[in-house]
């Protein structure tokens, strides 16, 4: 916190506008007029004046310490491929079970759907088949979550490294560092009902820095969340 305040004072003394100030000024201005094209190029969140209000003015209170982590696309992709492999093996076993008991399973399912009693071996097979089906759905859900995890991780780098209007940067073989920085601001917010009130917000900025074949590619800052002080959850 002291470092952030000292940095602001130093920049002010030098007459320089912090990049964070420039970014947030552009973001809140675009949000006020609902300039979705500009917002999409600089933020991964929504800030809709119809529900969140309009920021008419703000000041930066502090810029927090930057945090670094390595991009984990390869790790998350390997995790996804393992789940997919498990699903393929599971599906084969499920199919074998059904083919070995298809007549009884179909008979039991038909009776169950008609709300007729299912007894004996048919009842046991029906219970087992429902367990296979439930486990299959769980695996599909887990695989979907793994795919989303990979896509989100990739997007965190590509969105920052790719200039607006250009084809996505290929991060294959690139050593990527993800940098996150919290910025605390006090904003004058005009609420949807026309009232203006001060609100303290923590805006999270994120950018990527990639290295490949001896060259470094620095990404631009992207706004990834806005947490209003005392709010239950960040804007996403």
C-alpha beads as a LAMMPS data file, in Angstrom:
LAMMPS data file: protein, C-alpha beads

236 atoms
235 bonds

1 atom types
1 bond types

-500.0 500.0 xlo xhi
-500.0 500.0 ylo yhi
-500.0 500.0 zlo zhi

Masses

1 110.0

Atoms # bond

1 1 1 0.000 0.000 0.000
2 1 1 2.818 2.420 0.890
3 1 1 4.575 1.515 -2.340
4 1 1 1.419 2.198 -4.348
5 1 1 0.861 5.591 -2.721
6 1 1 4.525 6.526 -3.143
7 1 1 4.335 5.576 -6.808
8 1 1 1.307 7.800 -7.330
9 1 1 3.025 10.724 -5.618
10 1 1 6.149 10.217 -7.720
11 1 1 4.186 10.121 -10.957
12 1 1 2.209 13.188 -9.952
13 1 1 5.401 15.064 -9.121
14 1 1 6.837 14.163 -12.523
15 1 1 3.686 15.351 -14.282
16 1 1 3.100 11.918 -15.809
17 1 1 -0.280 10.193 -16.005
18 1 1 -0.129 6.575 -14.831
19 1 1 -1.156 4.022 -17.434
20 1 1 -3.748 2.813 -14.926
21 1 1 -5.330 6.286 -14.890
22 1 1 -5.462 6.363 -18.682
23 1 1 -6.944 2.875 -18.921
24 1 1 -9.662 3.475 -16.332
25 1 1 -10.551 6.862 -17.806
26 1 1 -11.086 5.245 -21.211
27 1 1 -12.993 2.337 -19.679
28 1 1 -15.432 4.407 -17.620
29 1 1 -15.976 6.806 -20.522
30 1 1 -16.764 3.922 -22.890
31 1 1 -19.029 2.327 -20.278
32 1 1 -21.030 5.558 -19.881
33 1 1 -21.891 5.657 -23.595
34 1 1 -22.086 1.853 -23.907
35 1 1 -19.290 1.733 -26.487
36 1 1 -19.144 -2.057 -26.555
37 1 1 -16.400 -2.215 -29.192
38 1 1 -13.995 -0.205 -27.038
39 1 1 -15.014 -2.068 -23.886
40 1 1 -14.376 -5.454 -25.516
41 1 1 -10.840 -4.387 -26.446
42 1 1 -9.873 -3.440 -22.902
43 1 1 -12.005 -5.438 -20.469
44 1 1 -13.218 -8.973 -19.819
45 1 1 -16.166 -7.728 -17.756
46 1 1 -19.357 -5.736 -18.145
47 1 1 -20.074 -2.400 -16.476
48 1 1 -23.551 -1.444 -17.635
49 1 1 -24.793 2.053 -16.695
50 1 1 -28.359 0.709 -16.653
51 1 1 -27.538 -1.576 -13.718
52 1 1 -24.115 -0.574 -12.345
53 1 1 -24.422 3.168 -12.784
54 1 1 -22.062 5.572 -14.540
55 1 1 -18.691 6.666 -13.184
56 1 1 -18.534 10.424 -13.772
57 1 1 -15.187 10.948 -12.021
58 1 1 -12.656 8.953 -10.021
59 1 1 -9.286 9.145 -8.335
60 1 1 -6.769 6.384 -7.779
61 1 1 -6.156 5.790 -4.080
62 1 1 -3.490 3.123 -4.428
63 1 1 -1.853 0.723 -6.874
64 1 1 -1.071 -2.631 -5.289
65 1 1 1.947 -4.839 -5.796
66 1 1 1.985 -6.869 -8.989
67 1 1 1.611 -10.624 -8.782
68 1 1 3.145 -12.988 -11.349
69 1 1 2.265 -16.528 -12.369
70 1 1 3.138 -18.763 -15.288
71 1 1 0.522 -19.534 -17.917
72 1 1 -0.699 -23.115 -17.455
73 1 1 -2.212 -24.003 -20.811
74 1 1 -0.062 -27.123 -21.210
75 1 1 -0.896 -28.368 -17.716
76 1 1 -4.620 -27.710 -18.115
77 1 1 -4.628 -29.278 -21.596
78 1 1 -2.953 -32.413 -20.227
79 1 1 -5.604 -32.539 -17.510
80 1 1 -8.327 -32.205 -20.140
81 1 1 -6.819 -34.976 -22.268
82 1 1 -6.628 -37.284 -19.237
83 1 1 -10.323 -36.715 -18.509
84 1 1 -11.172 -37.329 -22.162
85 1 1 -9.176 -40.567 -22.116
86 1 1 -11.003 -41.676 -18.972
87 1 1 -14.311 -40.835 -20.638
88 1 1 -13.501 -42.926 -23.714
89 1 1 -12.587 -45.924 -21.558
90 1 1 -15.673 -45.458 -19.400
91 1 1 -17.940 -45.183 -22.442
92 1 1 -16.544 -48.453 -23.834
93 1 1 -17.280 -50.260 -20.560
94 1 1 -20.744 -48.698 -20.378
95 1 1 -21.505 -49.832 -23.923
96 1 1 -20.315 -53.370 -23.159
97 1 1 -22.537 -53.494 -20.066
98 1 1 -25.553 -52.348 -22.048
99 1 1 -24.946 -54.730 -24.947
100 1 1 -24.687 -57.650 -22.530
101 1 1 -27.979 -56.723 -20.838
102 1 1 -29.850 -54.664 -23.435
103 1 1 -33.099 -56.650 -23.482
104 1 1 -33.520 -56.615 -19.708
105 1 1 -32.415 -52.959 -19.397
106 1 1 -34.838 -51.823 -22.101
107 1 1 -37.659 -53.813 -20.491
108 1 1 -36.900 -52.390 -17.059
109 1 1 -36.583 -48.809 -18.327
110 1 1 -39.881 -49.070 -20.200
111 1 1 -41.634 -50.331 -17.087
112 1 1 -39.974 -47.677 -14.921
113 1 1 -41.041 -44.879 -17.276
114 1 1 -44.584 -46.221 -17.207
115 1 1 -44.362 -46.187 -13.394
116 1 1 -44.855 -49.941 -13.284
117 1 1 -43.078 -52.114 -10.678
118 1 1 -39.629 -53.471 -11.614
119 1 1 -38.551 -56.544 -9.685
120 1 1 -35.818 -59.121 -9.383
121 1 1 -32.860 -59.079 -11.743
122 1 1 -34.462 -56.346 -13.850
123 1 1 -34.573 -54.050 -10.825
124 1 1 -30.896 -54.674 -10.079
125 1 1 -29.892 -54.061 -13.712
126 1 1 -31.967 -50.884 -13.806
127 1 1 -30.224 -49.562 -10.693
128 1 1 -26.822 -50.355 -12.194
129 1 1 -27.726 -48.775 -15.516
130 1 1 -28.897 -45.577 -13.835
131 1 1 -25.573 -45.471 -11.994
132 1 1 -23.695 -45.861 -15.296
133 1 1 -25.807 -43.080 -16.802
134 1 1 -25.273 -40.722 -13.853
135 1 1 -21.514 -41.343 -13.881
136 1 1 -21.449 -40.722 -17.633
137 1 1 -23.146 -37.364 -17.167
138 1 1 -20.693 -36.451 -14.401
139 1 1 -17.750 -37.267 -16.680
140 1 1 -19.216 -35.162 -19.487
141 1 1 -19.693 -32.260 -17.065
142 1 1 -16.128 -32.632 -15.772
143 1 1 -14.771 -32.667 -19.322
144 1 1 -16.762 -29.554 -20.192
145 1 1 -15.353 -27.770 -17.143
146 1 1 -11.814 -28.814 -18.114
147 1 1 -12.321 -27.444 -21.633
148 1 1 -13.616 -24.165 -20.235
149 1 1 -10.605 -23.998 -17.934
150 1 1 -8.228 -24.379 -20.891
151 1 1 -10.136 -21.804 -22.942
152 1 1 -10.168 -19.285 -20.087
153 1 1 -6.451 -19.743 -19.439
154 1 1 -5.628 -19.276 -23.109
155 1 1 -7.897 -16.232 -23.363
156 1 1 -6.130 -14.570 -20.428
157 1 1 -2.943 -14.466 -22.511
158 1 1 -4.283 -14.091 -26.045
159 1 1 -6.601 -11.213 -25.139
160 1 1 -3.694 -9.210 -23.760
161 1 1 -1.039 -10.135 -26.329
162 1 1 -3.214 -9.639 -29.437
163 1 1 -3.566 -6.060 -30.739
164 1 1 -7.212 -5.026 -31.300
165 1 1 -8.473 -6.012 -34.734
166 1 1 -5.633 -8.460 -35.394
167 1 1 -5.600 -12.267 -35.603
168 1 1 -5.066 -14.021 -32.286
169 1 1 -1.460 -14.403 -31.215
170 1 1 -0.280 -18.017 -31.288
171 1 1 0.983 -18.834 -27.795
172 1 1 2.254 -22.304 -28.796
173 1 1 5.816 -22.736 -27.536
174 1 1 5.679 -19.349 -25.820
175 1 1 6.764 -18.852 -22.207
176 1 1 4.021 -16.594 -20.857
177 1 1 3.968 -14.697 -17.582
178 1 1 0.569 -13.469 -16.328
179 1 1 0.803 -10.242 -14.324
180 1 1 -2.036 -9.089 -12.066
181 1 1 -2.312 -5.685 -10.387
182 1 1 -5.048 -4.361 -8.055
183 1 1 -5.979 -0.684 -8.298
184 1 1 -8.152 0.918 -5.605
185 1 1 -10.192 3.921 -6.698
186 1 1 -12.781 6.241 -5.213
187 1 1 -15.385 6.879 -7.890
188 1 1 -18.312 9.251 -8.196
189 1 1 -21.075 6.961 -9.441
190 1 1 -24.340 8.184 -10.880
191 1 1 -26.820 5.440 -10.068
192 1 1 -29.544 4.371 -12.527
193 1 1 -32.074 6.446 -10.534
194 1 1 -30.017 9.619 -11.060
195 1 1 -28.307 9.952 -7.665
196 1 1 -24.557 10.506 -7.440
197 1 1 -22.601 8.879 -4.612
198 1 1 -18.960 8.025 -3.907
199 1 1 -17.964 4.374 -4.072
200 1 1 -14.681 2.647 -3.389
201 1 1 -13.766 0.018 -5.944
202 1 1 -10.900 -2.411 -6.383
203 1 1 -10.211 -2.837 -10.091
204 1 1 -8.089 -5.837 -11.069
205 1 1 -5.856 -5.379 -14.099
206 1 1 -4.113 -8.223 -15.860
207 1 1 -1.662 -8.476 -18.720
208 1 1 0.587 -11.085 -20.309
209 1 1 4.273 -11.022 -21.141
210 1 1 5.420 -13.678 -23.602
211 1 1 8.845 -14.901 -24.647
212 1 1 9.554 -17.014 -27.728
213 1 1 12.677 -17.529 -29.866
214 1 1 14.564 -14.899 -27.885
215 1 1 11.924 -12.232 -28.426
216 1 1 9.615 -10.691 -25.822
217 1 1 6.043 -9.655 -26.520
218 1 1 4.454 -7.360 -23.953
219 1 1 0.663 -7.436 -23.725
220 1 1 -1.655 -4.594 -22.795
221 1 1 -3.570 -4.307 -19.533
222 1 1 -7.042 -5.870 -19.470
223 1 1 -9.621 -5.140 -16.756
224 1 1 -10.682 -8.519 -15.370
225 1 1 -12.833 -7.562 -12.371
226 1 1 -14.317 -4.655 -10.442
227 1 1 -15.067 -5.273 -6.786
228 1 1 -17.063 -2.596 -4.996
229 1 1 -16.062 -2.258 -1.360
230 1 1 -18.474 -4.230 0.774
231 1 1 -20.015 -5.977 -2.250
232 1 1 -20.577 -9.724 -2.199
233 1 1 -18.977 -10.533 -5.545
234 1 1 -16.949 -8.807 -8.281
235 1 1 -18.348 -7.659 -11.608
236 1 1 -17.701 -10.388 -14.176

Bonds

1 1 1 2
2 1 2 3
3 1 3 4
4 1 4 5
5 1 5 6
6 1 6 7
7 1 7 8
8 1 8 9
9 1 9 10
10 1 10 11
11 1 11 12
12 1 12 13
13 1 13 14
14 1 14 15
15 1 15 16
16 1 16 17
17 1 17 18
18 1 18 19
19 1 19 20
20 1 20 21
21 1 21 22
22 1 22 23
23 1 23 24
24 1 24 25
25 1 25 26
26 1 26 27
27 1 27 28
28 1 28 29
29 1 29 30
30 1 30 31
31 1 31 32
32 1 32 33
33 1 33 34
34 1 34 35
35 1 35 36
36 1 36 37
37 1 37 38
38 1 38 39
39 1 39 40
40 1 40 41
41 1 41 42
42 1 42 43
43 1 43 44
44 1 44 45
45 1 45 46
46 1 46 47
47 1 47 48
48 1 48 49
49 1 49 50
50 1 50 51
51 1 51 52
52 1 52 53
53 1 53 54
54 1 54 55
55 1 55 56
56 1 56 57
57 1 57 58
58 1 58 59
59 1 59 60
60 1 60 61
61 1 61 62
62 1 62 63
63 1 63 64
64 1 64 65
65 1 65 66
66 1 66 67
67 1 67 68
68 1 68 69
69 1 69 70
70 1 70 71
71 1 71 72
72 1 72 73
73 1 73 74
74 1 74 75
75 1 75 76
76 1 76 77
77 1 77 78
78 1 78 79
79 1 79 80
80 1 80 81
81 1 81 82
82 1 82 83
83 1 83 84
84 1 84 85
85 1 85 86
86 1 86 87
87 1 87 88
88 1 88 89
89 1 89 90
90 1 90 91
91 1 91 92
92 1 92 93
93 1 93 94
94 1 94 95
95 1 95 96
96 1 96 97
97 1 97 98
98 1 98 99
99 1 99 100
100 1 100 101
101 1 101 102
102 1 102 103
103 1 103 104
104 1 104 105
105 1 105 106
106 1 106 107
107 1 107 108
108 1 108 109
109 1 109 110
110 1 110 111
111 1 111 112
112 1 112 113
113 1 113 114
114 1 114 115
115 1 115 116
116 1 116 117
117 1 117 118
118 1 118 119
119 1 119 120
120 1 120 121
121 1 121 122
122 1 122 123
123 1 123 124
124 1 124 125
125 1 125 126
126 1 126 127
127 1 127 128
128 1 128 129
129 1 129 130
130 1 130 131
131 1 131 132
132 1 132 133
133 1 133 134
134 1 134 135
135 1 135 136
136 1 136 137
137 1 137 138
138 1 138 139
139 1 139 140
140 1 140 141
141 1 141 142
142 1 142 143
143 1 143 144
144 1 144 145
145 1 145 146
146 1 146 147
147 1 147 148
148 1 148 149
149 1 149 150
150 1 150 151
151 1 151 152
152 1 152 153
153 1 153 154
154 1 154 155
155 1 155 156
156 1 156 157
157 1 157 158
158 1 158 159
159 1 159 160
160 1 160 161
161 1 161 162
162 1 162 163
163 1 163 164
164 1 164 165
165 1 165 166
166 1 166 167
167 1 167 168
168 1 168 169
169 1 169 170
170 1 170 171
171 1 171 172
172 1 172 173
173 1 173 174
174 1 174 175
175 1 175 176
176 1 176 177
177 1 177 178
178 1 178 179
179 1 179 180
180 1 180 181
181 1 181 182
182 1 182 183
183 1 183 184
184 1 184 185
185 1 185 186
186 1 186 187
187 1 187 188
188 1 188 189
189 1 189 190
190 1 190 191
191 1 191 192
192 1 192 193
193 1 193 194
194 1 194 195
195 1 195 196
196 1 196 197
197 1 197 198
198 1 198 199
199 1 199 200
200 1 200 201
201 1 201 202
202 1 202 203
203 1 203 204
204 1 204 205
205 1 205 206
206 1 206 207
207 1 207 208
208 1 208 209
209 1 209 210
210 1 210 211
211 1 211 212
212 1 212 213
213 1 213 214
214 1 214 215
215 1 215 216
216 1 216 217
217 1 217 218
218 1 218 219
219 1 219 220
220 1 220 221
221 1 221 222
222 1 222 223
223 1 223 224
224 1 224 225
225 1 225 226
226 1 226 227
227 1 227 228
228 1 228 229
229 1 229 230
230 1 230 231
231 1 231 232
232 1 232 233
233 1 233 234
234 1 234 235
235 1 235 236
